[in-house]
């Protein structure tokens, strides 16, 4: 059993739980995925971080995130209770290209995804946006407001990423629990609307 399978086994709702939903937290290298999962999780998060090494200097693009010294090599995992009877199981994806082969397993059965954006490296979001659009997985873009980054409005980010109409863009602070929780609530609401629309289209 690999790490992802083990976490999914642990993600099954326990006694008294009504519903557990799987959410992905994706985005580019250094966008704040591990930070977001850790800040909102009510359990000690599972992390698979390793220190950046000289061997990865020619592979990992650290421009704009020079202070980052570790990287996720498999996934992050956490859990948060949104309200009684509703829990979210969070799976943070690795950001580097060479680990994208893990995304298919991680996305299996996911309700939706948060794509974290760093406006200093906005183009890093394109692979995640393309991945979820091609697989029709509901997602929103959460702009992580770094102190050194230029401030962008939601409409500017949506245009820059050429998002499909109706894809939410929200501003957040990945370090703040309440801010992260609000992002997750917005995603669940968005995914619920998408699911209802699909059902209505199928009936029609």
C-alpha positions, 0 to 999 in steps of 0.5 A: 500500500502506497502513501496515497492509498494509506491516507485514503483508507484513513479518510473513510468517515468514522462512526457518527460521520455523515459525509466525508468529501475529498478535496485536492489542493494543487498549484505551482511549486512554492504556492503554499499548498502545504501551508494551507493544508497544515493551517486548516487541518484539525489533525496533525497533517501528514507531510512528505517533504524533503529538503531541496538538494543540489541535485534538483537545482537544474530541475526545480525553478525556485525563482521568486521562492528563494527562501523555500528549502523543502518540497513535497515529494508525494502529498500532504494530507489533512482533515477539517470538519466544516460543520456537524456531519460534513468533513473534508479530507485534503490531499495536497499535490506535489508541485514539480513536473516530475511528480505529476504522475501521482496526480491521477491517483490523488484526484480519483474520487475528488469532489473538487480542487483548490488551485493556489496561485502565487501572483509572482509566478502566476504561469505556474497555475496553468498546468493545474488549471488545464488538468482539472478543466480536461477532467471536468473536476470543479475547481476554484483559484485561490490567490495566496496573498504574499507580502512581496507580491503585486496585488491582483484583483480576481477579474485580472487573475481570471483573465490572465489564466483564461479561466472558463466563465463561472470559475471562482477566484478568491483571495486568501492567506494560506497561513490563516485558518479562517481564510483557508476554511472560507476557501474550502467552503466556497469550493464545496458550494461551487462543486455542489452547483456544478453537480446540480447543473449536470444532473439537470442537464442529464434530465433535460 
